[in-house]
Amino acid sequence: MSILIRSMSAALLLTVGATGWASDAPRDNATLAARSEAVFGKQPGQSFDAQAVKPAAAGPRTETVTVTLKPGKGAEVQAELDAGQGLVFQWTASADVAVDLHGERTGSQSEYTSYDIEGAQREGAGTFVAPFAGTHGWFWKNKGQQPVTVTVTITGFHKRLVRHGGQP
């Protein structure tokens, strides 16, 4: 099994004002409403959802991982995320693979939550928001007779990528 990891910093997608988004600042609708009225005045029809934004300590990162699966073997690539943090992903495989998109809570020894399972797929793309802190990602298994190469690109607010060895 071979693995290639490329990493680069992505540009910050949002420009934050001089006060910034302090992670310890109150994130409630009443505070947001007060800020809005102070900055823009009272706006008819405006509502507030302070929980829709999850501030991040750093800008998003983009990483690409390529794994080669021998026949009958699998590999796992996961992103370590805090609850509410998200990512955008795209993966492709050179032939059909079985795939389980899943996550494990921080500190879990044997329990995990599956979000999507497919028996034979060559690609996947989408967005993902972590419902809990932990590692979230993919297990791919090659059920064919020839080696399969899988490449996944992730852009998001993950702390790091975690790569687990193959499985029979």
C-alpha positions as CSV (number, residue, x, y, z in Angstrom):
1,M,0.0,0.0,0.0
2,S,1.4,3.4,-0.9
3,I,0.4,6.9,0.3
4,L,1.1,10.5,-0.9
5,I,0.1,13.5,1.2
6,R,0.2,17.1,-0.1
7,S,-0.7,20.1,2.1
8,M,-1.0,23.8,1.4
9,S,-2.6,26.7,3.3
10,A,-5.8,27.9,1.7
11,A,-6.7,31.6,1.5
12,L,-8.8,32.9,4.3
13,L,-12.4,33.0,2.8
14,L,-13.8,35.7,5.1
15,T,-12.5,39.1,6.0
16,V,-13.2,39.8,9.6
17,G,-13.5,43.4,11.0
18,A,-11.0,45.0,13.4
19,T,-12.5,43.3,16.5
20,G,-12.5,39.9,14.8
21,W,-14.5,36.9,15.8
22,A,-13.2,36.0,19.3
23,S,-13.9,32.4,20.0
24,D,-14.9,33.3,23.6
25,A,-17.3,36.1,22.5
26,P,-21.0,35.4,23.2
27,R,-22.6,33.6,20.2
28,D,-26.3,34.2,20.9
29,N,-29.1,35.9,19.0
30,A,-29.6,38.7,21.5
31,T,-25.9,39.8,21.3
32,L,-26.1,39.5,17.5
33,A,-29.2,41.6,17.4
34,A,-27.7,44.3,19.6
35,R,-24.6,44.4,17.4
36,S,-26.7,44.7,14.3
37,E,-28.7,47.5,15.6
38,A,-25.6,49.4,16.8
39,V,-23.8,48.9,13.4
40,F,-26.6,49.1,10.8
41,G,-29.7,50.4,12.8
42,K,-32.9,48.4,13.2
43,Q,-33.8,46.6,10.0
44,P,-37.4,45.5,9.2
45,G,-37.8,41.8,8.7
46,Q,-34.4,40.9,10.0
47,S,-34.0,37.7,12.1
48,F,-30.9,36.3,13.7
49,D,-29.2,32.9,13.9
50,A,-25.9,33.2,15.7
51,Q,-25.3,29.5,15.7
52,A,-25.0,29.3,11.9
53,V,-21.4,30.6,12.1
54,K,-18.7,28.6,13.8
55,P,-15.6,30.8,14.2
56,A,-12.3,29.1,13.5
57,A,-8.9,30.0,15.1
58,A,-7.2,29.7,11.7
59,G,-8.1,29.8,8.0
60,P,-9.1,26.6,6.1
61,R,-6.5,24.1,4.8
62,T,-6.5,22.0,1.7
63,E,-4.9,18.6,1.7
64,T,-4.8,15.8,-0.8
65,V,-4.2,12.2,0.0
66,T,-3.7,9.3,-2.4
67,V,-3.8,5.6,-1.3
68,T,-3.4,2.5,-3.3
69,L,-5.5,-0.5,-2.2
70,K,-4.4,-4.0,-3.0
71,P,-7.1,-6.5,-3.9
72,G,-9.2,-7.3,-0.9
73,K,-7.6,-4.6,1.3
74,G,-8.9,-1.3,2.7
75,A,-7.6,2.0,3.9
76,E,-9.0,4.9,6.1
77,V,-8.4,8.6,5.9
78,Q,-10.1,10.9,8.4
79,A,-10.0,14.5,9.4
80,E,-9.9,15.6,13.0
81,L,-12.6,18.1,13.6
82,D,-14.3,20.0,16.5
83,A,-18.1,19.8,16.7
84,G,-19.6,22.2,14.2
85,Q,-16.5,22.6,12.1
86,G,-16.8,21.5,8.4
87,L,-15.1,20.7,5.2
88,V,-15.7,20.3,1.5
89,F,-14.5,17.0,0.0
90,Q,-14.0,15.3,-3.3
91,W,-12.6,11.8,-3.9
92,T,-12.1,9.6,-6.9
93,A,-11.1,5.9,-7.4
94,S,-9.6,4.2,-10.4
95,A,-12.2,1.4,-10.0
96,D,-15.2,0.7,-7.9
97,V,-14.7,0.6,-4.1
98,A,-16.9,0.0,-1.1
99,V,-17.0,3.1,1.0
100,D,-18.2,4.0,4.5
101,L,-18.2,7.8,5.5
102,H,-18.1,7.7,9.3
103,G,-16.9,9.3,12.4
104,E,-15.6,8.4,15.9
105,R,-16.0,10.6,19.0
106,T,-12.8,11.7,20.7
107,G,-11.8,9.0,23.1
108,S,-14.0,6.3,21.6
109,Q,-12.4,2.9,21.5
110,S,-14.7,0.9,19.3
111,E,-17.9,2.9,18.6
112,Y,-18.5,4.9,15.4
113,T,-21.3,6.6,13.5
114,S,-21.8,6.0,9.8
115,Y,-23.1,8.8,7.6
116,D,-23.1,7.2,4.2
117,I,-22.3,3.7,2.9
118,E,-22.0,2.5,-0.7
119,G,-21.1,-0.9,-2.0
120,A,-19.5,0.1,-5.3
121,Q,-18.6,3.7,-6.0
122,R,-15.9,5.5,-8.0
123,E,-16.3,9.0,-6.7
124,G,-17.9,11.2,-4.1
125,A,-18.1,14.9,-3.3
126,G,-19.9,17.2,-0.9
127,T,-19.8,19.1,2.3
128,F,-19.6,17.7,5.8
129,V,-20.2,19.4,9.2
130,A,-19.0,17.4,12.2
131,P,-21.9,16.6,14.6
132,F,-19.4,15.9,17.4
133,A,-15.7,16.3,18.1
134,G,-13.5,13.5,16.8
135,T,-12.3,12.0,13.5
136,H,-14.5,11.9,10.5
137,G,-13.8,10.4,7.1
138,W,-13.7,7.4,4.8
139,F,-12.9,3.8,4.8
140,W,-12.5,2.4,1.3
141,K,-12.3,-1.3,0.5
142,N,-11.1,-2.8,-2.8
143,K,-13.3,-5.8,-3.6
144,G,-11.8,-6.3,-7.0
145,Q,-8.9,-8.3,-8.3
146,Q,-6.6,-5.4,-9.3
147,P,-5.1,-2.6,-7.3
148,V,-7.2,0.6,-7.0
149,T,-5.9,4.1,-6.4
150,V,-8.1,6.5,-4.4
151,T,-7.4,10.2,-4.2
152,V,-9.3,12.5,-1.8
153,T,-9.0,16.3,-1.5
154,I,-10.3,18.0,1.6
155,T,-10.6,21.8,2.3
156,G,-11.8,22.8,5.7
157,F,-11.1,23.6,9.3
158,H,-9.7,20.2,10.3
159,K,-6.8,20.1,12.7
160,R,-5.0,17.3,10.9
161,L,-5.6,14.2,8.7
162,V,-5.4,10.8,10.3
163,R,-4.4,7.8,8.1
164,H,-5.1,4.3,9.4
165,G,-3.4,1.2,7.9
166,G,-5.0,-1.3,5.6
167,Q,-7.5,-4.0,6.6
168,P,-8.1,-7.4,5.2
